[in-house]
Amino acid sequence: MTLEEKITYLGGDGMGNYPDDGRYVGTVPALDRLNIPQLSYNDGPQGFRDDARPGTSTAFPSGLTLAATFDKDMSTLWGSKMGAEFFQKGSNCILGPGMNVARVPNNGRNFEYMSGEDPFLGKKMVPNVVSALQSNKIIANAKHFVNNNQETNRNEMSANVDERTRYEMYYPPFQSAIDSGIGSFMCSYNKINHVYSCENPETLQTDLKGRMGFEGYVMSDWGATHSASLLQGLDQEMANSDFMNYANLKDMPVDAIDESVKRILKPFIDAGAFDLTDEEKSSNR
């Protein structure tokens, strides 16, 4: 790849570009020269968001509903069926599952998360979902990393959490996702100890990619990027490339750029998303 082609993968191309407006919430263009297909991201944690074709998606039970079953076989069925629908609608990355531990009772997104109030429950329920989703030649996305436990002032608030508490209370479901081979993580809107999640080297580099052993890539939540944070642990800005673009990254160390591009592409290759048969290509649009 040329340097410009590599940097293309470090930022999104906007929402709903292909094939119909509203079909996907984020895309990265195909690189036809190297037979790399478009990266097509879509919400979400409990079913395919199809603004282009309303009423055509299955309304799956919420992640919290799934957690309440304490049934790992049900989590396999949930992930398998949802992943199949995403694949059939042309997405190769589902923006889920959500796995934050519920700590604020009136958080408006608690229903999305499959940990409930118990990190041990999340740790046990996550693996089957991740494996089932990714068995459909798509990759899953662990979100929202991390300490994203309320929606109120989510773009400004700082979750001040010490290291031991992060590892004992907030990381176990995410660690379980890593151990299950999940392909991507999404960093959150909030700050952690007064540093934005998507440019926080302690949680992204030291913890996630270092101690926790995550080998996939980190994308930002939509609009959660505040700087060209490649060296802090962010691999890809979504949904646009306001910061992670050629002008800002062209003078970054090439090894760091290469590392992020490899982290982005390898999970898709491993899942089989770049190696579809002609029949699969014709049926998943």
N, C-alpha and C positions, 0 to 999 in steps of 0.2 A: 504494500500500500504506500501511496505517497503520504507525506505529512498531512496535507490538507484532507485526504480521505480518512486518515486515522482520526483526526480531530472532529470530523463529522459525527463520529460515534459518541462523542463526549457531550453532545447536546442534542435536544430534540428538534423536530421540524414542525412543531405546532400540533394542533388538535384537528382530527377529522379530515385528513387530506386524501385518504384512499380507501376504498374506491368511491365512497359517497361521503359528503359532509356529515360529520357526526358519527361516523362508523366506529372510529377509535378515538380515545382521548389523548393519545400520544403516539408519534411515529418517528422512526429514523429511516431515511430513504434507503432503498435497495442500492447495492453496488453491483450493477450488472456485469461489469468487467471481470469481477471475481466470483460471479454467481452467488452473491450473498443477498438473500431476500430482504424485503422491508421488515423492520422490527415494528410490530403492531401491538400496542399496549391498550388494555381496556379494563375499566372497572367491571366487576369489583368483587368484593369479599363474599357476595352471596348471589351472584348472577351477572349475566352479560348486559352491560349498559348499552342499549341500542337506540340512540336518539334519532338515527336515520330511519328506523323501522319500529316505531313504538308498538308495544303489545306482542312482540314476537319472541320475547325471552322468558325463560322459566324463572319464576320467583322462588328461589331456593330458601329454605329456613335460614335464619340468621346464624352467625357464628356462636352467639351466646346460647341460642336454642340448642345447637349441636353440643356445646359444652355441657349443657344441663342433662343430656342423655347419659353421660359417662360411658358411652358406647363406642369403642374404637372401630368396630365393624361398620357402624353407621357413619363414622367419619370417613372411612374408605369409600363407601357408597356415595356420600355427599361430594367428595372430591372427584371421584371418577366421573360422575354424571355432569358435574359442572365443567370439568376440564374438557369433556367431549363436546359440550355445546360451544365453548370458547374456540376450540379447534375448528369446528364445523362452520363457525362464523368468521374464520380467517384471522383470529388473533393468535399470536404465538407467545404472549406473555399476559397472564392474569394478574392484576394488581391486588393480590391477596394470597394467603389468608391474613386477616388481622389477628394479632395475638397479644396486644397489650393487656396487662393485668388491670382489672377495674379497681381503682383506688378512690375515685371521686364519684359518689353515687349518682349525681345529676349530670355526669358527662353525657352529652347527647349522642356519642358514638359507642357507648358501652355495648350496645346490641351487636355490633360488628365483630367483637373480639371473642375468640374461642378459648380464653383462659378463665373467664369469670373473675372471681376475686382470688383465685388460688394459682400461683405459679406452677405448682406440682400438677394440677389438672391440665393446664396449658401444655406443660412439658409432655404429658402422656397422650394428649389428643392430637397434637400437631403432626407427628411423624406420618401417620396414615393419610392425612389430608395432603401433605406435601408429595408423598410418593404417588398417590392416586392422581393428583392433578398433573404431575409431570410424566405420568405414563401415557399421556395423550399427545406427546410431542410438542408440548408447550412448557414454559418455565413458570414457576410460581414466584411470588414476591412477598417477603416477610415485612410486615409493617405494623406500626410506625416506630422506627428505631430512633430514639428511645425516650422513655419517661414522658410520653405523650398521653397524659391521663385526664386532660380536660380540653374542651373546645373553647371555653371562655378565654379571650385574649391569647389565643393559641399562637399568634404570630409575634407576640412580644414577651410573654411570660417566661420566666426562668424556673425550671425544675431543679432545685438544688439538692443533689443526691450524692451521698458519699459512695466510695468504691464498694465497700462491703454490701451495702443495701442494694446497689445495682446488681451485683452478682447473685445475691440471695433472693431478691424479690422480683426484679424486672427482667433479668437475662434468661432464666431457665427456659421459657417457651422458645425464645430466639435461638438459644444454644441447641435445643432439640431440633429446630428447623435446619440448622447448619449440619448437625449430625445426620440428618435425613437427606442431605444433598441438595438443598434448595439453591436455585440459581441466582436469585437477586434479593436485595434488601432495599427498603425505602426509608431514608432518613426523614425526620419529622420537622414540623414548623417551629416548635418551641426551642428555647435555649436550654442548655444543660450547664448548670453552674456558670451562667451568664455568657456562654458561648453558643451560638446557633448550632443546632444539631448537625446540619449539613456541612459545617466547616469546623467540626469539633474533633481535633486529632486524638484526644483521649478516648472518646467512645468509638470513633471510626477506625483509627489506625491501631492504637495500643490495644484496645479491647476487642473489637469485632474482627479485624483482619489479623491481629496478632494473637492474643491469648485465646480467643474463641475459635480460631482456625478457619474463618470464613474465606473460601477461595473464589466465590462469585463476585458480583459487582454491586455497588451502591448507587442507586438513582435517587434524585431528590424528589420529595413531594412536589406537587405542581405549584411553582412559584416560591418554593422554600429556599432557593439559592440566593446568597447575598454577595458572593465573590467567586472568582475562579479558584475553586478549592481543591484542585487536583492533588496537591501535596498534603492536604489535610485529610484525605481519605475519600472524597467524593469522586466517583468515576463518571457520572452522567447527570447532566441537568435536564429536568423536565418541567414543562412541556416544550419550552423553547430553549434557545442557546444565548441568552442575554449576557451571561458571564463566561460560560464554558464554550468559547468560540475561538476561531483561528487567530483573531487579533490579540486575544488575551493569552493564548496558550502556545503560540508558535515558538516562543523563546523558552518554554519550559524544558526541563531535561527530557530527551527523547525516550530514555529508559522508563520514565514515569508514564509518559503517554502510551508507550507500548504495553506496559503492565496493565493499564486500565482497559485498553482495547482488547487485550487477551482475556481479561476478566469478563468483559461484556460478551464476547463472541463464543467463548468456550461452553458456557451452559447451554446455549442454543444448539451447538454442535452435539454435545453430549445427549441432549434430549431427542435428537433426531429432527429438529425443526428445520434444518437446512438441507435435509436429505429426503424430501417427500417424493413419493411416486407420482406419476402423472395422474393417476386416479385420485390420489389424496389431494393434489393441487386443484383438481376440477371440482372436488366435493366440498372444499372448505372455504367457500367464498359467499 
